[in-house]
Amino acid sequence: MMRREMRRLLILLLFATPALPQLSDAQKSAIDNLARKTLAETGVPAASIAVVKDGKIAMAKAYGDAKVNPKIAATPAMRFKIASNSKQFAAAAVLLLAEQRKLSLDDPLSRYLPTLTRAGEVTLRQLLSHTSGYEDYYPLDYVTPWMARDTTAAGILDQWAKKPLNFDPGTRWQYSNTGYVIIGQVVEKVTHKPFIEFLRANILEPLGMHSAIDESDGKWSDADPVGYHNFAFGAARPQVPEGGGWTYACGELAMTASDLALWDISLINGTILKPAALKELTTEVVLKNGTGTGYGLGLFLSADSNGHRRWGHSGGAAGFFSYNVTLPDDHMAVTVLTNGQGKAASLLDQRIVDLLLTPAVDPGGKVALERARRIFSGLQKGQLDRSLLTGDAVSYFTQQGIADLQASLGPLGEPSSFTEVNHIGRGGLMVRSFVIQAGGKRMWLETYIQPDGKFAQYIVDPAPATPQ
């Protein structure tokens, strides 16, 4: 889920000399340089960073512009949307209710929402671990016209949680925001209060996370950053936000980087979840055939070659991307929140999942590559091959966007390389990621492809050369 330039930033932070109680001046200066360089190279307007060392916040700093026109500098006190980083809070809410014996992770969903598809066969654990089979209602990285309109949790479930499952419960891992909307509704049925109120009373306020809000209910203000996106190397453009209700329970939280770091510290110290619940949160869920998923409950789980455990997640909402990682054995954590387009976090996550669940054969790869190249070639000329795109994807390519793409991609000439780097199924679509090199520049291409071969997403992002 991490682009290589962000990966370098995280590695520097996470493997700082453990003997130091806080970051040294040299380390802080290095982080400053890396943050500014990353923003300049990627075109992302702003980043807010918090670093935890020895179980304490050692650094909290913001870089770049919260708003581009007129320019307003980002500050550490500003809230950013953390999107799917909210999932670990939803999982913690269920675990707290389990501690109170108000529910069980292995309860069938039918105990709470019996009208949903195969509710008697799906457990709360499967919803939290993305192994339920419910199709993801929000797999795209841009806002479609219908997502710009307000919705409700009930509306989402009526449309996506009452259709056939993508697979039998427990037999596959496939990311699903739908499962977490269901979880939010379960929590509300058990507690008889709004989901955000339970989070606030039992997690956010006890930890002093006072900046945290439910951004999906209209509380975003002029004091908060604007979310941006860009077409390839074009200028940062304000991103149309999701309508109200779309991020409910699966990605509704917004907060400062420091407040998210307070949550990381609580995981390190076990101050909210008791040991048994923390173990559930951070234990890899295994499929019925014994295959590991790389995922616990609301967290991706991994370890580096030196045995350092990592608990982390990414988050992507309209114009905002984030990555949050905790190294529990090292008492360290790093939070990076941005208000611009970028897949630094998601690339690493996708590769982890790809490693675990990559199909044995990929018959559609050659055709997908050829079509991806055709679309790219057309965009270089300011032309959009609508026959290869879904209606939603066509709506993404505004007239201004096509002009930006032609202006920035056209002069690069024919790509010297156009390579697929990973693929994985999600929400009934095939996610394919490509690396493109042309005219001395390097780009990521993130695509979502329907079974009929049409592209539901085609997003080109700058990808700076690998740091030395």
Secondary structure, DSSP 8 states (H G I E B T S, - for coil): ---HHHHHHHHHHHTS-TT-SS--HHHHHHHHHHHHHHHHHH---EEEEEEEETTEEEEEEEEEEEETTTTEE--TTS-EE-GGGGHHHHHHHHHHHHHTTS--TT-BGGGT-TTSTTTTT-BHHHHHTT-S----S---SS--GGGGS---HHHHHHHHSSS--SS-TTS-----HHHHHHHHHHHHHHHSS-HHHHHIIIIITTTT-TT-EEGGGT---TTS---EE-STTS--EE-----TTTTTTTS-EEE-HHHHHHHHHHHHHTSSS-HHHHHHHTS--B-TTS-B-SB-SSSEEEE-TT--EEEEEEEEETTEEEEEEEEGGGTEEEEEEESS---HHHHHHHHHHHHHH--S--TTHHHHHHHHHHHHHHHHTT---GGGB-HHHHHHS-HHHHHHHHHHHGGG-S-SEEEEEEEEEETTEEEEEEEEEETTEEEEEEEEE-TTS-EEEEEEEE------
